[in-house]
Amino acid sequence: MTEAPWTRREISLLGTKPDREVARLTGRSTSAVQEKRLLLRIPSLKLWMRKGREPVDPEKVKLLFGPYSPPRTRRGKFLFCEMRGTVKVGNYSNGPIPWPMKWGRRSPILCGDLVRAVQRESALAVAHHWGVCHSVVTRWRAAVEVGPITVGTRRLKSYVQSEAMTPVLRAHMSRVQIGKTRKLSRSGRARFLAAMRRPKSENWFRSMAPLFAARRGKLVNPEHRLWTREEEKLLGKRPDQEVAKLLKRSVSAVITRRSRKKIPYLNPALRLWTRAEMKLVGKFSDAEIARRTGHPQSGVRAKRRELGLLFRPPPRRWTRREEQFLGTKPDNDIATLLHRGRMAVCQRRNALGIPPAIKRPPYRKWTAREDRLLGTASDAQIGRRLRRSKVSVQLRRLRLDLPSHREQTLQPRNRLGRSNRKSSRVSG
């Protein structure tokens, strides 16, 4: 069934509405509408760009470490994407910075200068200049292992905060500020600073703790108990859970207090590695190190992988009884019998000067008389006549660039008597 021709009214709808809606109005398929729109080079309707988008402040989307240029490639080539691997290049994006997209999808390829922009620029700037949403930039940052705060993000936050500090807001903060301004002389200011820098006692910190908490905007709970010296002496001597039960405190409170006091954690199952124990990693098996050090085998395996070490068991020594088998059977059979590798058996036999069980015939050089026979008959017939294998005859013929007997019978000969195989290949 032939497709009906497009009318002017149907063509005028292209690009003004989504392709599915145009297909429903015109009674055509979505693929036909998309093909016609691309043929006429009419851009598609991007609802996500027109949905209530306000003009963006150029300072908020400013690129700090530009310029950024797309990689030099073309449609159908391949590029390495940091998120998907090697992908095929399709069209270019329509953003302020045109960028190659994956074949068959409208997703920019994470490569080249885009990786550098994701690592240093703010997410708002990258999303604006590459024409993607904020969630796509978040996935790009996760692919290149970049945290949520970059240099561009810090600059954007600083700009937004300074922009928000208008004169009216500054005057309001001055009116609601708690406290009075201090009018001190030079000597009084020096005495005040010396008193502030003087080391404080524990009673001073205990008395000023509610005031500090109130200034931070936290409610002061009168039921909160301060830590005593007797309670702090228990930290690090027992596991945190036991200390929490004895002191009737939460485990998180015990962990926080121990961390602030820089007291090491005491747990026989999770203790730190010593230098002597770390020297054993990679020299012995994980089970042997776990038995010697008391660490679990999973912890030993994790520590070995963290150090990037690969355990290789020491080679098993050869016994006199095993060496008596060398040369009596093929190396593969002896390796299976002794539970060793074939290369280990071969190396040990060569070290001891023992000849192999199956002796190979000595290499017989090709003579000029034998070379003249190549190509006069099939490789199998010549091999039986010269007492050589078919593969040996074929390799010798190919090395001398001689045609086979079948090629000579099928193709015409030239004046020199050689086959026109090369000329036929070139002409074809």
N, C-alpha and C positions, 0 to 999 in steps of 0.2 A: 504494500500500500504506500503510495507516494505521499509525502508530507505537503500540506497546503502551503502556498507561498505566504510570506509575511506581508501584512498590511502596514500602512503608515501609522495607524492607531496603535497596533501591537508594538511596533518598534519604538514609539514614543514612550511606552510604559517601561522599557528596559532601563534599569538603573535608578528608577524613581521608587521602586518597591523591591522587597526581597524576591529572589528568583522563584521561590515556591509560590508566592502570592501571584506573581505574574503568570506562572504556569497555570494556576487555578483560574485566573481571569481569561486567559487566552485559550484554554483547553488543550494545552501542549504539555509535554513532559518537562521536568526540571532540567534534565541534561540538555534538551533542545534549546531551552531558554538561555542556559548558561553558555552553550556553544555559540549561539547567535550574538549574545552580548560581547563575548570575547572576540568574535570575528569583527564586530564593529568597533572594538576597542572602547567600550563604554564601561567605566568603573562601576563596581558593585556598591550597593547601599550598605554603609557600615552603621548599623543602629547603635552599636556600642560606643561609637565616636560622636553620635549626634544626640545621645540621650542626656539632655540637660547638662552638657559640658560647658563650663564657664571658662573665660579666658584665663590662662595661666600666667602667673607672675614670672617674667623671664629670669629674675634673680633666684627663684626657687628651683628652676630647672636648668640652671647654668652648669655647664661642664667645666670642671676645674682642671682636668689633666688631658684635654683634647689637643689637637684634633684626632678624630677617629675615622679611619678610612676602611671600607669593606675590602675583603680579600679579592685578589684578581683571579676570577674564575668565570665560568660560563655554564649555561644550562646543560645538564647531562654529566658534568664532571663530579668528582667525589671530594669531600672535605671531611676532616676529623672533627666531630662534635664532642665537647667535654661531657655532655649529658647522655648522648645516644651512641657514641662511637663513630665509625665511618658511615656517612650517609651520602645519598645522591642529591645533587644540587638541582633545585627547581627554579622558580621565579624569584624576583627580588621583592622585598616588602615595600609598602607605600609610606613608610614613616619618614620623618625629617632626615634620617640617615638611612638610605636604602641598604638593605642587608640581604644576602642570599638565604632562601628558605629551603626547607626539606622538600624533596620531591613528593608531590601529591598532598602536601599539608601547608598550612599558612603559619608555620612555626619557624622563626629565625634560627639559624645554626649557631650554636655557642662556640665560636672560634675567633682567632685573631684578636683584633683590638676590642672586640666585645667582651672578652674575658678580662682584659685590663680595666675596662669601664666598670664591669660588675664588681671587681675587687676594690675599686677606689671611689667610684662615684656614688651618689645617693640613689636610692631605689626610685624616687620620683623623677630624677633626671634621666635615668636609664629607660624607665617606662615611657617617658614623653618622647625622647629622641628616637627610640627604636620602635615606637608604635605598639607597645604591648601593655598588658595590665600589671598591677603590682604583684599579683600572685605568681606570674611567670618569672618576674625578677627574683622572687623569693626562692623558687625552684632552681634558678640559675645559681644563686648564691650557695644553696645547699650542694649543688653539683661540684662547684669549685672550692668548697669548704671555706666559705667566707661568713663571718659572724654578722649579726644584724646591724652593727654599728661600724661604719667606715669613715674615712676622712671626709667624704662628701656629706654623709649623714650628720656628722658633728657640725660642719659648716652650715648646713641647712637649719639645724636646731638653734644654733647661735643667731642666725639671721631672723628666724621666726620670733625668738624671744626678744631681740632688740627691736623688731618691728612692733611687737605688742606693747612695748614700754612707751606709750604716748605721753605727752605732757599732762593730760588729764589723769591718766592712771598713776603717774608718778606723784602728782599732788594728792591723790586719794590715799596712796600708800604712806605718804608723809603724815597725813591727818590721823590715820588709824594706828600709827606706830606706837608701840607700848614703850614707856620710859621717857626720860628726859635727857636732853643733851648735856654732856659733861663740859663744864668750863673750868679747865685746870691750867695752872701755870706750868712753866717748864719743869720746875723742881717737883711739883705735885704729879705731873705726868710721868716723870722718871721714877718717883716712888711707887706709883700705881703699877707701872710696867714691871718693876722689880718684884713687887708682891705677887703679880700674876705669874711670873716665871719661877717663883720660888717653889721647890718641891712641896707637894701637899701630902698630908697624912691620910690614913684610911678613914678616920673620923670625919675629916673634911669632905671626902668623896661621898661618905655615907649620908652626911647631912645635906649635901648639895644635889644628891641624885634625884629627889622629887622635882627640884627646880629645873634641872636639865631635861628631865622627861617632859615637863610641862612646856618648856620652850620648844621642844621638838614636836609638839602637838600631840603627845601621847598621854593618855589618861593614866594617872598614878593609882595603882591598886594597893590599898593598905595591907592586903593579905600577902603581898609578895615578901618573901623572906630573904634577907641578905645572907651571903655566904660567910661562914665562920672559918677560923683557921683549922678547927678540928675536922670540919667537913672537907676542906680542901686537901687535908692530909690523906684522905681516902682515895683521891683521884689518882688513877694510874696504877694503884696497887691491886685493884680488882677490876673485872669487866664493868663496863658502864651500866649494864642492866642490874647487876648486883648492887652497885653503889646507889642507883636510883631507888631500889627497893629499901635499902637501909636508911636513906635520907628522906624517903617519901617525897621524891621529886620526879619530874619527868625525865625520860632518857635524853630528850633533846636538850634540856637544861644542863644535864651533866656533861654532855658532849660539848656544848658551847663553852661552859666554864673551863673544862679541861683544855680545849683548844686555845682559849685566851691566855691561859697560864702556861701554854707550850709544854704540856705534860704528855709524854708518849702514851699511846693506847696499849693497854695490856690485854692481850687475848692470845692464848696458846695456839689457836687455829689460824689467826691472822696476825702474825708477827712479822717484823721487818727482816729483810735479807741482810746478812752480814757479808763482809768481803770474802771471808773464807768459804762461805756457802756459794757465793756467786762464781768463784773460781772453779767449782765442780760442775757447773752447768755446761753442757755440751761435751764434757769428757766422759761421762758415764750415762747410762740409761736413766730415764725419768724415774723408773721404779727404784733404782739403786740410790739416786739422790734423795728421793722421798724417804727411803729407809734410813739414810744417814743423817739427814737434817731434821726430820720430823715434819716437814711441810707435806701437804697433800699432793698427790701425783698430778692433779689438775692444776694446782698452783705452780708446780715445777714446770709443767708444759707451757703455761701462760708466761712464766718468766723467761723461758728459753725463746719463745716466739717474740717476746718484747725485746730481747737482746739481739734478735736476728741470727740465732745460732741454729745449726742443723746437726742433729746427733747422728754420727756415723759409728756403728759398732766396730770395735777393733777386729782386724782379720783373725780368723781362727787358725791356729798353728797347724801345720801339717805333721802328721805322725808317720812313722816308718811303715806302718801297715797300709796307710793311704797311698804313700808313694810307690808301693809295690804294684798298685793297679795301673799306674801311668804307663801308657804305651801298649797295654794288653788289649784295649778296646778303643773304639772311637771316643773322642773327648766328650761328646754329648752324652754317651752312655755312662761314662765315668762320672760326669757332673751330676747326673740323676742318681747314681748309686751313692755318691758321697755327700749329696745335698750341698753342692757348691755350684758356682757359676761356671759356664763353659770357658770364659776368658781366664778365670782363675786357674782352671785345670791346664789350659794351654800355656799360660805363663810359667806355671810351676814345672811343667814338662820341658819347656825350652830352657829354663834355668838349670835343670839337672842334665840337659843334653840328651834327653831320651827321644828317639825318633817316634813319629806318629805310627799308629797301628795300620792305617791305610795310607800307603805311600802313593803319591801322585807320580805319574810317568813324567820323565824329564821333558822339558819344552823342546819341540822340534821346530827349527827355523824353516821358513818357506824358501823354496828354491825358485830359480827363474823358470824351470820346466813346469813346476806346479802352478806358478802364476799364469802361464800361458793357457792352462786348461780352464781357468775361471771364465765362466760365461759361455763355454761351449756346450754345456749340458746343465741340467738342474743341479742345485747345490747339494741335494741328497745323493745324486749319482756320483758327483765328483768326490763327495766325502767318503763314499764306500770305496771308490777307486783309490783314493789317497790314504785311506784308513784314518780319516779325520772326522770330527763331528760336523753336523750340518751347520750349527751355529758358528763354528770356527771358520768354515768356508764362506759363510755369508758375511761375517765381519771382515774377513780379508778382502772380499770382493768390493764391499762398500768403502773400505779404506783406500783401495786403489781406484775408486770411482768408475767401476766397470758395470755395465748393464747386465741384468740377468738374462738367462737364455730365453725366457718368455717374452721379455721386452724386445729382444732382437728379432724374434719371429713375428711379433705383431707390428712393429714399426719399421718403416723403410730405412735402408742404409744410405749413407752419403758416399761420396767418392772415396773417402779415406777408409771406409769399411767400419766406421763406428756408428753407434746408435744416435738418433736425433732426439734423445730424451731431453736434453737441456734446452735445445731450440724449441721443442714443442711446449715445454713448460713456459718459456719466455713468451712465445706467441700466444699461448692460452691465457 
